[in-house]
Amino acid sequence: MRTIRLGGVLLVLAVLTSGCRTPTQEERDNRRLVDAILTAITIKNARLVEDNARRLDRRHDAGQLTDEQYQGLRAVIQKARARDWAGAERAGYEFRKQHPFVREGQ
């Protein structure tokens, strides 16, 4: 009986330390924002880019994005504002790859 309990405890610890975790709501919201910025850029919609720039500012002001994340996304938005749609799209996807708030499929 003691061996079964020890095995169960070890199994739970293995699962907890394996990196499999549920993303927080903040992480999900940050990923949605990145996806919204990318969508606005992909469809070349300057109004949506500006709407999402304001959302980005609010999330950063609320402490929901690090300064590094904020600056990275601001750079993507600046490219879009300059109408460098292709460059903004590349930079946006690279940002999302480097800062996976939520792993693919979660």
N, CA, C and O atoms as a GROMACS GRO file, in nm:
protein
  424
    1MET      N    1   0.082  -0.120   0.000
    1MET     CA    2   0.000   0.000   0.000
    1MET      C    3   0.086   0.126   0.000
    1MET      O    4   0.057   0.224  -0.069
    2ARG      N    5   0.192   0.121   0.079
    2ARG     CA    6   0.283   0.236   0.089
    2ARG      C    7   0.353   0.261  -0.046
    2ARG      O    8   0.376   0.376  -0.083
    3THR      N    9   0.386   0.156  -0.117
    3THR     CA   10   0.450   0.168  -0.247
    3THR      C   11   0.357   0.234  -0.347
    3THR      O   12   0.402   0.314  -0.430
    4ILE      N   13   0.230   0.202  -0.342
    4ILE     CA   14   0.132   0.262  -0.433
    4ILE      C   15   0.120   0.411  -0.407
    4ILE      O   16   0.116   0.490  -0.501
    5ARG      N   17   0.113   0.451  -0.280
    5ARG     CA   18   0.104   0.594  -0.248
    5ARG      C   19   0.228   0.669  -0.292
    5ARG      O   20   0.218   0.779  -0.347
    6LEU      N   21   0.345   0.611  -0.269
    6LEU     CA   22   0.469   0.674  -0.310
    6LEU      C   23   0.474   0.687  -0.463
    6LEU      O   24   0.517   0.790  -0.516
    7GLY      N   25   0.429   0.584  -0.532
    7GLY     CA   26   0.424   0.589  -0.678
    7GLY      C   27   0.330   0.698  -0.726
    7GLY      O   28   0.360   0.768  -0.822
    8GLY      N   29   0.216   0.711  -0.661
    8GLY     CA   30   0.119   0.816  -0.697
    8GLY      C   31   0.177   0.955  -0.675
    8GLY      O   32   0.158   1.043  -0.759
    9VAL      N   33   0.245   0.974  -0.565
    9VAL     CA   34   0.306   1.104  -0.535
    9VAL      C   35   0.414   1.135  -0.640
    9VAL      O   36   0.421   1.248  -0.688
   10LEU      N   37   0.495   1.038  -0.673
   10LEU     CA   38   0.599   1.060  -0.774
   10LEU      C   39   0.538   1.092  -0.911
   10LEU      O   40   0.592   1.174  -0.984
   11LEU      N   41   0.428   1.027  -0.944
   11LEU     CA   42   0.362   1.054  -1.071
   11LEU      C   43   0.310   1.198  -1.075
   11LEU      O   44   0.327   1.267  -1.175
   12VAL      N   45   0.248   1.242  -0.968
   12VAL     CA   46   0.197   1.379  -0.962
   12VAL      C   47   0.312   1.478  -0.972
   12VAL      O   48   0.300   1.577  -1.044
   13LEU      N   49   0.420   1.455  -0.902
   13LEU     CA   50   0.535   1.544  -0.910
   13LEU      C   51   0.594   1.547  -1.049
   13LEU      O   52   0.634   1.653  -1.097
   14ALA      N   53   0.600   1.433  -1.116
   14ALA     CA   54   0.653   1.429  -1.252
   14ALA      C   55   0.568   1.511  -1.346
   14ALA      O   56   0.621   1.582  -1.432
   15VAL      N   57   0.437   1.504  -1.332
   15VAL     CA   58   0.346   1.581  -1.418
   15VAL      C   59   0.360   1.729  -1.390
   15VAL      O   60   0.363   1.810  -1.482
   16LEU      N   61   0.369   1.766  -1.263
   16LEU     CA   62   0.380   1.907  -1.227
   16LEU      C   63   0.511   1.970  -1.272
   16LEU      O   64   0.514   2.088  -1.306
   17THR      N   65   0.618   1.894  -1.275
   17THR     CA   66   0.747   1.950  -1.312
   17THR      C   67   0.780   1.931  -1.459
   17THR      O   68   0.886   1.973  -1.504
   18SER      N   69   0.691   1.870  -1.534
   18SER     CA   70   0.721   1.842  -1.675
   18SER      C   71   0.698   1.962  -1.766
   18SER      O   72   0.728   1.955  -1.885
   19GLY      N   73   0.648   2.071  -1.714
   19GLY     CA   74   0.625   2.189  -1.797
   19GLY      C   75   0.486   2.195  -1.855
   19GLY      O   76   0.451   2.293  -1.921
   20CYS      N   77   0.406   2.097  -1.832
   20CYS     CA   78   0.268   2.098  -1.880
   20CYS      C   79   0.186   2.176  -1.780
   20CYS      O   80   0.161   2.130  -1.668
   21ARG      N   81   0.144   2.292  -1.820
   21ARG     CA   82   0.063   2.373  -1.731
   21ARG      C   83  -0.042   2.445  -1.813
   21ARG      O   84  -0.028   2.463  -1.934
   22THR      N   85  -0.145   2.484  -1.746
   22THR     CA   86  -0.251   2.558  -1.811
   22THR      C   87  -0.212   2.705  -1.816
   22THR      O   88  -0.173   2.761  -1.713
   23PRO      N   89  -0.223   2.769  -1.932
   23PRO     CA   90  -0.190   2.911  -1.940
   23PRO      C   91  -0.286   2.995  -1.854
   23PRO      O   92  -0.402   2.959  -1.836
   24THR      N   93  -0.236   3.104  -1.802
   24THR     CA   94  -0.320   3.194  -1.724
   24THR      C   95  -0.410   3.275  -1.820
   24THR      O   96  -0.386   3.280  -1.940
   25GLN      N   97  -0.511   3.336  -1.763
   25GLN     CA   98  -0.599   3.420  -1.844
   25GLN      C   99  -0.521   3.538  -1.902
   25GLN      O  100  -0.546   3.579  -2.015
   26GLU      N  101  -0.428   3.592  -1.826
   26GLU     CA  102  -0.345   3.703  -1.875
   26GLU      C  103  -0.263   3.659  -1.996
   26GLU      O  104  -0.254   3.733  -2.094
   27GLU      N  105  -0.205   3.540  -1.990
   27GLU     CA  106  -0.128   3.488  -2.104
   27GLU      C  107  -0.217   3.469  -2.226
   27GLU      O  108  -0.178   3.500  -2.339
   28ARG      N  109  -0.335   3.418  -2.204
   28ARG     CA  110  -0.428   3.399  -2.316
   28ARG      C  111  -0.469   3.533  -2.376
   28ARG      O  112  -0.477   3.547  -2.498
   29ASP      N  113  -0.495   3.631  -2.292
   29ASP     CA  114  -0.533   3.764  -2.342
   29ASP      C  115  -0.418   3.829  -2.418
   29ASP      O  116  -0.439   3.895  -2.518
   30ASN      N  117  -0.295   3.809  -2.370
   30ASN     CA  118  -0.179   3.863  -2.441
   30ASN      C  119  -0.165   3.796  -2.578
   30ASN      O  120  -0.135   3.863  -2.676
   31ARG      N  121  -0.187   3.666  -2.583
   31ARG     CA  122  -0.179   3.596  -2.712
   31ARG      C  123  -0.288   3.645  -2.807
   31ARG      O  124  -0.264   3.662  -2.926
   32ARG      N  125  -0.408   3.669  -2.753
   32ARG     CA  126  -0.517   3.721  -2.837
   32ARG      C  127  -0.481   3.859  -2.893
   32ARG      O  128  -0.513   3.890  -3.007
   33LEU      N  129  -0.415   3.940  -2.813
   33LEU     CA  130  -0.374   4.072  -2.859
   33LEU      C  131  -0.272   4.060  -2.972
   33LEU      O  132  -0.283   4.129  -3.074
   34VAL      N  133  -0.173   3.974  -2.956
   34VAL     CA  134  -0.074   3.954  -3.061
   34VAL      C  135  -0.143   3.906  -3.188
   34VAL      O  136  -0.113   3.953  -3.298
   35ASP      N  137  -0.235   3.812  -3.174
   35ASP     CA  138  -0.307   3.762  -3.291
   35ASP      C  139  -0.392   3.871  -3.355
   35ASP      O  140  -0.403   3.876  -3.478
   36ALA      N  141  -0.451   3.958  -3.275
   36ALA     CA  142  -0.532   4.068  -3.329
   36ALA      C  143  -0.444   4.166  -3.405
   36ALA      O  144  -0.483   4.217  -3.510
   37ILE      N  145  -0.326   4.194  -3.352
   37ILE     CA  146  -0.232   4.283  -3.421
   37ILE      C  147  -0.192   4.221  -3.555
   37ILE      O  148  -0.190   4.288  -3.658
   38LEU      N  149  -0.160   4.092  -3.552
   38LEU     CA  150  -0.123   4.023  -3.676
   38LEU      C  151  -0.236   4.022  -3.778
   38LEU      O  152  -0.212   4.036  -3.898
   39THR      N  153  -0.358   4.005  -3.731
   39THR     CA  154  -0.473   4.006  -3.821
   39THR      C  155  -0.487   4.143  -3.887
   39THR      O  156  -0.506   4.152  -4.008
   40ALA      N  157  -0.477   4.248  -3.807
   40ALA     CA  158  -0.488   4.384  -3.861
   40ALA      C  159  -0.381   4.410  -3.965
   40ALA      O  160  -0.406   4.474  -4.067
   41ILE      N  161  -0.262   4.360  -3.939
   41ILE     CA  162  -0.151   4.379  -4.033
   41ILE      C  163  -0.174   4.297  -4.160
   41ILE      O  164  -0.153   4.346  -4.271
   42THR      N  165  -0.217   4.174  -4.143
   42THR     CA  166  -0.237   4.086  -4.258
   42THR      C  167  -0.343   4.140  -4.354
   42THR      O  168  -0.329   4.128  -4.475
   43ILE      N  169  -0.448   4.199  -4.298
   43ILE     CA  170  -0.553   4.255  -4.385
   43ILE      C  171  -0.528   4.402  -4.417
   43ILE      O  172  -0.610   4.469  -4.480
   44LYS      N  173  -0.413   4.452  -4.371
   44LYS     CA  174  -0.370   4.589  -4.401
   44LYS      C  175  -0.475   4.693  -4.360
   44LYS      O  176  -0.512   4.781  -4.438
   45ASN      N  177  -0.521   4.680  -4.236
   45ASN     CA  178  -0.625   4.768  -4.184
   45ASN      C  179  -0.564   4.862  -4.080
   45ASN      O  180  -0.545   4.823  -3.965
   46ALA      N  181  -0.535   4.984  -4.120
   46ALA     CA  182  -0.470   5.082  -4.032
   46ALA      C  183  -0.556   5.115  -3.910
   46ALA      O  184  -0.502   5.135  -3.801
   47ARG      N  185  -0.688   5.120  -3.926
   47ARG     CA  186  -0.776   5.150  -3.812
   47ARG      C  187  -0.765   5.042  -3.705
   47ARG      O  188  -0.758   5.072  -3.586
   48LEU      N  189  -0.764   4.915  -3.747
   48LEU     CA  190  -0.749   4.806  -3.650
   48LEU      C  191  -0.610   4.806  -3.586
   48LEU      O  192  -0.596   4.772  -3.468
   49VAL      N  193  -0.509   4.843  -3.662
   49VAL     CA  194  -0.375   4.854  -3.604
   49VAL      C  195  -0.378   4.956  -3.491
   49VAL      O  196  -0.323   4.931  -3.384
   50GLU      N  197  -0.442   5.071  -3.514
   50GLU     CA  198  -0.449   5.175  -3.410
   50GLU      C  199  -0.533   5.130  -3.290
   50GLU      O  200  -0.497   5.157  -3.176
   51ASP      N  201  -0.643   5.061  -3.316
   51ASP     CA  202  -0.725   5.008  -3.206
   51ASP      C  203  -0.641   4.914  -3.119
   51ASP      O  204  -0.646   4.921  -2.996
   52ASN      N  205  -0.564   4.827  -3.184
   52ASN     CA  206  -0.483   4.732  -3.110
   52ASN      C  207  -0.363   4.799  -3.044
   52ASN      O  208  -0.317   4.751  -2.940
   53ALA      N  209  -0.313   4.906  -3.100
   53ALA     CA  210  -0.205   4.982  -3.036
   53ALA      C  211  -0.255   5.039  -2.903
   53ALA      O  212  -0.182   5.040  -2.804
   54ARG      N  213  -0.379   5.087  -2.902
   54ARG     CA  214  -0.437   5.138  -2.776
   54ARG      C  215  -0.456   5.024  -2.675
   54ARG      O  216  -0.431   5.042  -2.556
   55ARG      N  217  -0.500   4.909  -2.722
   55ARG     CA  218  -0.514   4.792  -2.632
   55ARG      C  219  -0.378   4.755  -2.575
   55ARG      O  220  -0.367   4.723  -2.457
   56LEU      N  221  -0.275   4.758  -2.659
   56LEU     CA  222  -0.140   4.728  -2.615
   56LEU      C  223  -0.097   4.824  -2.505
   56LEU      O  224  -0.043   4.781  -2.402
   57ASP      N  225  -0.120   4.953  -2.526
   57ASP     CA  226  -0.084   5.053  -2.424
   57ASP      C  227  -0.157   5.026  -2.292
   57ASP      O  228  -0.096   5.031  -2.185
   58ARG      N  229  -0.286   4.997  -2.300
   58ARG     CA  230  -0.363   4.970  -2.177
   58ARG      C  231  -0.311   4.847  -2.103
   58ARG      O  232  -0.299   4.848  -1.981
   59ARG      N  233  -0.280   4.741  -2.176
   59ARG     CA  234  -0.230   4.619  -2.112
   59ARG      C  235  -0.094   4.645  -2.048
   59ARG      O  236  -0.066   4.595  -1.938
   60HIS      N  237  -0.009   4.721  -2.114
   60HIS     CA  238   0.122   4.752  -2.057
   60HIS      C  239   0.106   4.840  -1.933
   60HIS      O  240   0.170   4.815  -1.831
   61ASP      N  241   0.021   4.942  -1.943
   61ASP     CA  242  -0.002   5.031  -1.828
   61ASP      C  243  -0.057   4.954  -1.708
   61ASP      O  244  -0.030   4.991  -1.594
   62ALA      N  245  -0.133   4.849  -1.734
   62ALA     CA  246  -0.191   4.767  -1.626
   62ALA      C  247  -0.093   4.662  -1.574
   62ALA      O  248  -0.125   4.586  -1.483
   63GLY      N  249   0.028   4.658  -1.632
   63GLY     CA  250   0.128   4.563  -1.585
   63GLY      C  251   0.109   4.422  -1.639
   63GLY      O  252   0.161   4.326  -1.582
   64GLN      N  253   0.036   4.409  -1.748
   64GLN     CA  254   0.008   4.276  -1.803
   64GLN      C  255   0.108   4.236  -1.912
   64GLN      O  256   0.102   4.123  -1.961
   65LEU      N  257   0.197   4.325  -1.949
   65LEU     CA  258   0.304   4.298  -2.045
   65LEU      C  259   0.434   4.354  -1.988
   65LEU      O  260   0.434   4.459  -1.924
   66THR      N  261   0.542   4.283  -2.010
   66THR     CA  262   0.672   4.336  -1.967
   66THR      C  263   0.713   4.451  -2.060
   66THR      O  264   0.656   4.466  -2.168
   67ASP      N  265   0.810   4.529  -2.017
   67ASP     CA  266   0.860   4.636  -2.102
   67ASP      C  267   0.917   4.580  -2.232
   67ASP      O  268   0.898   4.638  -2.339
   68GLU      N  269   0.987   4.466  -2.223
   68GLU     CA  270   1.044   4.404  -2.342
   68GLU      C  271   0.935   4.362  -2.440
   68GLU      O  272   0.946   4.386  -2.561
   69GLN      N  273   0.830   4.299  -2.390
   69GLN     CA  274   0.719   4.257  -2.476
   69GLN      C  275   0.652   4.379  -2.538
   69GLN      O  276   0.620   4.380  -2.657
   70TYR      N  277   0.631   4.481  -2.458
   70TYR     CA  278   0.567   4.603  -2.505
   70TYR      C  279   0.649   4.668  -2.616
   70TYR      O  280   0.595   4.704  -2.721
   71GLN      N  281   0.779   4.682  -2.594
   71GLN     CA  282   0.865   4.746  -2.694
   71GLN      C  283   0.869   4.663  -2.824
   71GLN      O  284   0.870   4.719  -2.933
   72GLY      N  285   0.871   4.532  -2.810
   72GLY     CA  286   0.871   4.446  -2.928
   72GLY      C  287   0.746   4.463  -3.012
   72GLY      O  288   0.753   4.473  -3.134
   73LEU      N  289   0.631   4.467  -2.946
   73LEU     CA  290   0.505   4.485  -3.018
   73LEU      C  291   0.491   4.627  -3.071
   73LEU      O  292   0.432   4.647  -3.178
   74ARG      N  293   0.543   4.726  -3.000
   74ARG     CA  294   0.540   4.864  -3.050
   74ARG      C  295   0.621   4.874  -3.181
   74ARG      O  296   0.581   4.945  -3.273
   75ALA      N  297   0.732   4.803  -3.188
   75ALA     CA  298   0.814   4.804  -3.310
   75ALA      C  299   0.737   4.744  -3.427
   75ALA      O  300   0.746   4.792  -3.540
   76VAL      N  301   0.662   4.639  -3.401
   76VAL     CA  302   0.579   4.577  -3.506
   76VAL      C  303   0.475   4.677  -3.554
   76VAL      O  304   0.453   4.694  -3.674
   77ILE      N  305   0.410   4.745  -3.459
   77ILE     CA  306   0.307   4.843  -3.493
   77ILE      C  307   0.367   4.961  -3.570
   77ILE      O  308   0.304   5.013  -3.662
   78GLN      N  309   0.487   5.002  -3.534
   78GLN     CA  310   0.552   5.112  -3.606
   78GLN      C  311   0.574   5.077  -3.752
   78GLN      O  312   0.556   5.161  -3.840
   79LYS      N  313   0.613   4.954  -3.779
   79LYS     CA  314   0.630   4.910  -3.918
   79LYS      C  315   0.497   4.917  -3.992
   79LYS      O  316   0.492   4.959  -4.107
   80ALA      N  317   0.391   4.876  -3.926
   80ALA     CA  318   0.259   4.881  -3.989
   80ALA      C  319   0.216   5.026  -4.014
   80ALA      O  320   0.159   5.057  -4.118
   81ARG      N  321   0.243   5.112  -3.919
   81ARG     CA  322   0.209   5.254  -3.937
   81ARG      C  323   0.283   5.315  -4.055
   81ARG      O  324   0.233   5.406  -4.121
   82ALA      N  325   0.404   5.265  -4.081
   82ALA     CA  326   0.483   5.313  -4.195
   82ALA      C  327   0.441   5.245  -4.324
   82ALA      O  328   0.502   5.265  -4.429
   83ARG      N  329   0.337   5.164  -4.316
   83ARG     CA  330   0.283   5.089  -4.430
   83ARG      C  331   0.381   4.983  -4.482
   83ARG      O  332   0.372   4.942  -4.598
   84ASP      N  333   0.473   4.940  -4.398
   84ASP     CA  334   0.560   4.828  -4.430
   84ASP      C  335   0.488   4.702  -4.384
   84ASP      O  336   0.528   4.638  -4.287
   85TRP      N  337   0.382   4.668  -4.455
   85TRP     CA  338   0.295   4.557  -4.413
   85TRP      C  339   0.370   4.425  -4.409
   85TRP      O  340   0.355   4.347  -4.315
   86ALA      N  341   0.452   4.398  -4.511
   86ALA     CA  342   0.527   4.271  -4.515
   86ALA      C  343   0.628   4.264  -4.401
   86ALA      O  344   0.642   4.161  -4.336
   87GLY      N  345   0.699   4.374  -4.378
   87GLY     CA  346   0.796   4.377  -4.268
   87GLY      C  347   0.729   4.364  -4.133
   87GLY      O  348   0.780   4.296  -4.044
   88ALA      N  349   0.614   4.429  -4.117
   88ALA     CA  350   0.540   4.421  -3.992
   88ALA      C  351   0.490   4.278  -3.968
   88ALA      O  352   0.494   4.227  -3.856
   89GLU      N  353   0.444   4.215  -4.074
   89GLU     CA  354   0.394   4.077  -4.061
   89GLU      C  355   0.508   3.983  -4.022
   89GLU      O  356   0.492   3.900  -3.932
   90ARG      N  357   0.623   3.995  -4.088
   90ARG     CA  358   0.738   3.912  -4.052
   90ARG      C  359   0.779   3.935  -3.906
   90ARG      O  360   0.801   3.840  -3.831
   91ALA      N  361   0.787   4.062  -3.868
   91ALA     CA  362   0.828   4.095  -3.731
   91ALA      C  363   0.726   4.045  -3.630
   91ALA      O  364   0.763   4.000  -3.521
   92GLY      N  365   0.598   4.053  -3.664
   92GLY     CA  366   0.494   4.006  -3.574
   92GLY      C  367   0.500   3.856  -3.551
   92GLY      O  368   0.488   3.810  -3.438
   93TYR      N  369   0.519   3.782  -3.659
   93TYR     CA  370   0.530   3.637  -3.643
   93TYR      C  371   0.657   3.597  -3.570
   93TYR      O  372   0.657   3.502  -3.493
   94GLU      N  373   0.764   3.670  -3.594
   94GLU     CA  374   0.888   3.643  -3.521
   94GLU      C  375   0.870   3.673  -3.372
   94GLU      O  376   0.917   3.598  -3.286
   95PHE      N  377   0.801   3.784  -3.341
   95PHE     CA  378   0.773   3.817  -3.201
   95PHE      C  379   0.693   3.704  -3.136
   95PHE      O  380   0.726   3.659  -3.026
   96ARG      N  381   0.589   3.658  -3.204
   96ARG     CA  382   0.503   3.552  -3.148
   96ARG      C  383   0.584   3.424  -3.126
   96ARG      O  384   0.560   3.353  -3.029
   97LYS      N  385   0.676   3.396  -3.214
   97LYS     CA  386   0.760   3.276  -3.201
   97LYS      C  387   0.853   3.290  -3.080
   97LYS      O  388   0.873   3.193  -3.006
   98GLN      N  389   0.911   3.408  -3.061
   98GLN     CA  390   1.005   3.431  -2.952
   98GLN      C  391   0.938   3.449  -2.817
   98GLN      O  392   1.000   3.426  -2.713
   99HIS      N  393   0.811   3.491  -2.817
   99HIS     CA  394   0.738   3.517  -2.693
   99HIS      C  395   0.608   3.437  -2.692
   99HIS      O  396   0.500   3.494  -2.704
  100PRO      N  397   0.619   3.306  -2.677
  100PRO     CA  398   0.495   3.226  -2.680
  100PRO      C  399   0.420   3.238  -2.547
  100PRO      O  400   0.444   3.160  -2.455
  101PHE      N  401   0.330   3.334  -2.539
  101PHE     CA  402   0.251   3.351  -2.417
  101PHE      C  403   0.177   3.221  -2.388
  101PHE      O  404   0.164   3.179  -2.274
  102VAL      N  405   0.127   3.160  -2.495
  102VAL     CA  406   0.054   3.034  -2.485
  102VAL      C  407   0.113   2.942  -2.590
  102VAL      O  408   0.127   2.980  -2.706
  103ARG      N  409   0.146   2.821  -2.549
  103ARG     CA  410   0.198   2.726  -2.646
  103ARG      C  411   0.092   2.689  -2.747
  103ARG      O  412  -0.027   2.692  -2.716
  104GLU      N  413   0.135   2.654  -2.866
  104GLU     CA  414   0.042   2.615  -2.972
  104GLU      C  415  -0.051   2.505  -2.920
  104GLU      O  416  -0.007   2.410  -2.856
  105GLY      N  417  -0.178   2.520  -2.950
  105GLY     CA  418  -0.276   2.418  -2.912
  105GLY      C  419  -0.335   2.434  -2.774
  105GLY      O  420  -0.417   2.352  -2.732
  106GLN      N  421  -0.297   2.540  -2.701
  106GLN     CA  422  -0.352   2.556  -2.566
  106GLN      C  423  -0.444   2.674  -2.560
  106GLN      O  424  -0.500   2.704  -2.454
   0.00000   0.00000   0.00000
